[in-house]
């Protein structure tokens, strides 16, 4: 009976999401937000970190897009009432921490020294406690694998977005026997927010776009790296909105609200 009730509540939540938005997407990220802390001490002034919270550098294919994504994030935060502190406030604190503890990333092995990362992060945040910023916003631009479906429209879905197959070449047609089971790379935005004393306030993810397209120039079509990466502004805007929800509530959010999900799981 309990399982039946839970299933019914999930169904009702899905139908409710469907009534408010025709694009319900079950891949929307299961975000974390400390509502109690945010209610007690609302954040108003933030600084964008110039490094990734993972400690790893942005993958080479996406590095040229970092400034574009951060500009969209800055614009989105400002439109929603947040004040953006100058970048040098974070950069100075970070560089001083690196001078004290040394670099924690080994480019040869691609590994992050976790202890070194923790020391640098802690020292940076301690330095920022003397500033007037309420929170540090990390905006990691990540590359990961996705897959187009074998269904009629061959959509790829991840982190709340739905993307149709991209093509490179004059023709958008794809052979009937094309292998849709291939894994390809996609880009997503990971937002993580801490207070200067190191308390986690929020984390979520929003999908951006695929990084590979079908090469229609060849008779035996295959996926190739896209000539223009993250070039669609509407996709970037959607990904940013998803990555900040519900800290900044997204209109027509495609996922089930967490309160409805939690109720269904009880």
Secondary structure, 3 states (H helix, E strand, C coil): CHHHHHHHHHHHHHHHHHHHCCCCCCCCCCCEECHHHHHHCCCCEEEECCCCCCCCCCCHHHHHHHHHHHHHHHHHHHHCCCEECCHHHHHHHHHHHHHHHCCCEECCCCEECHHHHHHHHHHHHHHHCCCCCCEEEEEEEEEEEEECCCCCCCCEEECCEEECCCEECCCCCCCCCCCCCCEEEEEEEEEEEECCCCCEEEEEEEEEEECEEEECCCCCCCEEECCCCCCCHHHHHHHHHHHHCCCCCCCCCCCCCHHHHHHHHC
